[in-house]
């Protein structure tokens, strides 16, 4: 065949093959552009970790102290709570079945940083909570409505040694 189907070289005019196209090596700038994805991913990961740490710090905190938080050793219930001040909203002791139930516990003793506390609802312990670096005086959480069946429920927060730090009761109808 006198004409190359790949490069179009006409062998009829020159029997020597056309030179191969040179391979373009990436420049330093192109290499730098290809590496930009890694710093962005690392910064994104750091932002995610810091965001999680801040949210945990807001939910397990030494803050509180307003008029709408429970006294030390008590648990109050409501429809929700402020994650920064631990003020309970729509405080109540009775809830309709399926309604969201939030609880705020004001612990009778500060749980030191790195130590654990456990929430117990009707004798069933939930996963252990580890106090943040500042320690923990308050604890707030929204209990899934499916977890609370109709009836009276006793809630207790205790330290790792089983000492009661706060308690309260609610009724679901």
C-alpha positions in Angstrom: 0.0 0.0 0.0 1.6 3.3 -1.0 -0.1 5.5 1.6 0.0 4.8 5.3 -3.5 4.5 6.8 -2.3 5.8 10.2 -0.3 8.9 9.3 -1.1 9.4 5.7 2.6 9.2 4.5 2.9 8.7 0.8 5.6 6.0 0.2 5.4 6.6 -3.5 7.2 10.0 -3.2 9.7 9.0 -0.5 10.5 5.4 0.4 11.7 6.4 3.9 9.0 6.2 6.6 7.9 9.4 8.2 9.4 10.1 11.6 7.4 9.1 14.6 5.6 11.9 16.3 7.5 13.0 19.4 6.1 12.1 22.8 5.3 15.3 24.7 6.6 15.2 28.2 4.5 17.1 30.7 5.9 20.3 31.9 6.4 21.2 35.5 3.3 23.3 35.4 1.2 20.4 34.0 2.6 18.1 36.7 1.6 20.7 39.3 -1.9 20.9 37.9 -2.3 17.1 38.1 -1.3 17.2 41.7 -3.8 19.9 42.7 -6.4 17.2 43.4 -4.5 15.9 46.4 -4.3 19.1 48.4 -8.0 19.8 47.8 -8.8 16.3 49.0 -6.7 16.7 52.1 -8.1 20.1 52.9 -11.6 18.6 52.4 -10.9 15.8 54.8 -9.5 18.2 57.4 -12.6 20.3 57.1 -14.8 17.2 57.6 -12.9 16.1 60.6 -13.0 19.5 62.2 -16.7 19.8 61.5 -17.4 16.5 63.2 -15.3 17.5 66.1 -17.2 20.8 66.5 -20.5 19.0 66.3 -19.5 16.5 68.9 -18.2 19.3 71.1 -21.6 21.0 70.8 -23.5 17.9 71.8 -21.2 16.9 74.6 -20.4 20.0 76.4 -19.6 22.0 79.5 -22.0 24.8 78.4 -25.5 25.4 79.6 -26.7 27.2 82.7 -29.7 29.0 81.4 -33.2 28.9 82.9 -34.4 26.3 80.5 -31.9 23.5 81.3 -32.4 20.9 84.0 -30.8 21.1 87.5 -27.8 19.0 88.1 -28.6 15.3 88.3 -31.8 15.6 86.3 -33.0 14.8 82.7 -35.6 17.0 81.0 -37.5 16.0 77.9 -38.9 18.1 75.0 -39.4 18.2 71.2 -35.8 19.4 70.6 -32.9 21.2 72.2 -30.4 23.9 71.4 -27.1 22.1 70.8 -25.1 25.1 72.0 -26.9 26.1 75.2 -28.7 22.8 75.9 -32.0 24.7 76.4 -34.9 22.2 76.0 -37.7 23.3 73.7 -41.4 22.4 74.4 -40.5 20.8 77.7 -42.9 17.9 78.7 -43.0 14.6 80.5 -45.7 13.0 78.2 -45.5 12.5 74.5 -47.7 11.0 71.8 -46.5 7.8 70.2 -44.3 8.5 67.2 -43.5 12.1 68.3 -39.8 13.1 68.4 -38.4 13.1 71.9 -35.3 15.1 72.8 -33.6 14.8 76.2 -31.1 17.0 78.0 -29.2 15.6 81.0 -27.4 17.9 83.4 -24.8 15.6 85.0 -24.3 15.7 88.7 -20.5 15.4 88.1 -18.3 16.4 85.2 -17.2 13.5 83.2 -13.5 14.1 82.6 -12.1 14.3 79.1 -11.7 10.9 77.4 -13.9 9.1 80.0 -17.1 7.5 79.1 -20.8 7.7 80.1 -23.7 5.5 79.2 -27.3 6.2 78.6 -29.7 3.6 79.9 -33.4 3.5 78.9 -35.5 1.0 80.8 -32.5 -1.1 81.6 -31.2 -1.2 78.0 -27.8 0.6 77.6 -27.0 2.5 74.4 -23.5 2.9 73.0 -21.1 4.6 75.3 -20.5 8.4 75.0 -16.9 9.6 75.4 -16.4 13.0 76.9 -14.7 15.6 74.6 -11.4 17.3 75.6 -13.2 19.9 77.8 -15.1 17.2 79.8 -18.8 16.9 79.9 -21.5 18.4 82.2 -24.4 18.2 79.8 -25.6 15.6 77.4 -28.3 16.1 74.7 -29.8 13.7 72.2 -33.0 13.1 70.2 -34.4 9.6 70.8 -35.8 7.9 67.7 -39.6 7.7 68.0 -39.5 4.0 67.0 -37.4 3.2 70.1 -40.1 4.5 72.6 -43.1 2.3 72.8 -46.2 3.4 74.7 -45.7 3.4 78.4 -43.5 4.9 81.1 -39.8 5.0 80.4 -37.0 5.5 82.9 -33.8 7.1 81.6 -30.5 7.2 83.4 -27.0 8.5 82.5 -24.2 6.8 84.4 -20.4 6.9 84.4 -18.3 3.9 83.4 -18.3 2.7 87.1 -22.2 2.6 87.1 -22.6 5.7 89.2 -25.8 7.5 88.3 -25.1 11.0 87.0 -28.6 12.0 85.9 -32.1 10.5 85.7 -35.6 11.2 84.6 -38.9 9.6 83.4 -41.3 10.2 80.5 -44.6 8.7 79.4 -45.4 7.8 75.8 -49.1 7.4 75.0 
